[in-house]
Amino acid sequence: QGMTSLILDLRDNPGGILEQAVRVAEKFIPAGKVIVSQRGRFAFDNRVWKSANTNPEKIPLVVLVNGNSASASEIVAGALQDYDRALIIGEKTFGKGLVQ
């Protein structure tokens, strides 16, 4: 209802459920784009989550992160950064989202 931009504050956010992170990122990323992928020791562990949103939000977006932003919050920030969908501001994140 008239919002022209959004600040998403993920500082001190330890993360949460992967599927919820995908749903948040999907709000801003167009259909067909990879949000996150998973590689396991065995081929059957490999998975890819892609956006299915045919009408993503297009408002300007800033994401705030810090050293306590971890796991699912890093996945959201990383996906938005990968597609130049958001400006990421803050500190280096915890790093859990890359190796979990």
C-alpha positions as CSV (number, residue, x, y, z in Angstrom):
1,Q,0.0,0.0,0.0
2,G,2.4,2.6,-1.2
3,M,5.7,1.2,0.0
4,T,8.5,2.5,-2.3
5,S,11.5,0.6,-0.8
6,L,12.4,-2.0,1.9
7,I,15.2,-2.5,4.4
8,L,15.5,-6.2,5.4
9,D,17.4,-6.3,8.7
10,L,19.0,-9.7,9.1
11,R,21.6,-8.6,11.7
12,D,21.9,-11.1,14.6
13,N,19.5,-13.5,12.8
14,P,20.8,-17.0,13.3
15,G,18.7,-18.4,10.5
16,G,16.0,-21.0,10.5
17,I,14.3,-23.4,8.1
18,L,15.8,-23.6,4.6
19,E,12.4,-23.7,2.9
20,Q,11.4,-20.5,4.6
21,A,14.6,-18.7,3.5
22,V,13.8,-19.8,-0.1
23,R,10.2,-18.4,0.2
24,V,11.5,-15.0,1.5
25,A,14.1,-14.8,-1.3
26,E,11.5,-15.9,-3.9
27,K,9.4,-12.8,-3.1
28,F,12.1,-10.7,-4.9
29,I,13.7,-13.1,-7.4
30,P,12.0,-14.0,-10.8
31,A,10.9,-17.4,-11.8
32,G,13.5,-19.9,-12.9
33,K,16.4,-18.3,-11.0
34,V,18.4,-20.5,-8.6
35,I,18.1,-19.4,-5.0
36,V,20.2,-22.0,-3.4
37,S,21.7,-25.4,-4.3
38,Q,22.9,-28.3,-2.2
39,R,25.7,-30.7,-3.0
40,G,26.0,-33.8,-0.9
41,R,28.5,-36.7,-0.7
42,F,26.2,-38.7,-2.9
43,A,24.3,-37.6,-6.1
44,F,20.9,-38.2,-4.5
45,D,21.7,-35.6,-1.9
46,N,22.1,-32.9,-4.6
47,R,19.2,-30.4,-4.8
48,V,18.4,-27.1,-6.4
49,W,15.8,-24.6,-5.2
50,K,14.6,-22.2,-7.9
51,S,12.1,-19.3,-7.7
52,A,8.7,-19.9,-9.0
53,N,7.5,-16.3,-8.7
54,T,6.3,-15.0,-12.0
55,N,5.6,-11.5,-10.5
56,P,8.4,-10.7,-8.0
57,E,8.5,-7.4,-6.0
58,K,10.6,-4.8,-7.9
59,I,11.0,-2.2,-5.2
60,P,14.5,-1.1,-4.1
61,L,15.9,-3.4,-1.4
62,V,18.7,-3.1,1.2
63,V,19.7,-6.0,3.4
64,L,21.6,-5.4,6.7
65,V,23.9,-8.2,7.9
66,N,26.5,-8.7,10.6
67,G,28.8,-11.4,12.0
68,N,25.8,-13.0,13.7
69,S,23.8,-13.4,10.5
70,A,23.9,-17.1,9.8
71,S,22.5,-20.1,8.0
72,A,19.1,-19.3,6.3
73,S,19.6,-15.5,6.7
74,E,22.8,-15.8,4.7
75,I,21.0,-17.8,2.0
76,V,18.4,-14.9,1.7
77,A,21.1,-12.2,1.6
78,G,23.3,-14.2,-0.8
79,A,20.5,-15.0,-3.3
80,L,19.5,-11.3,-3.3
81,Q,23.1,-10.3,-3.8
82,D,23.7,-12.8,-6.6
83,Y,21.0,-11.3,-8.8
84,D,21.9,-7.7,-7.9
85,R,18.4,-7.5,-6.4
86,A,19.6,-5.9,-3.1
87,L,22.4,-3.8,-1.7
88,I,24.0,-5.7,1.2
89,I,25.3,-3.5,3.9
90,G,27.2,-4.5,7.1
91,E,29.8,-6.9,8.2
92,K,31.0,-10.3,7.0
93,T,28.4,-12.9,8.0
94,F,29.0,-16.0,10.1
95,G,29.5,-18.4,7.2
96,K,27.2,-21.2,8.1
97,G,25.0,-20.9,5.0
98,L,27.8,-21.9,2.7
99,V,28.8,-25.1,4.5
100,Q,25.8,-26.4,6.3
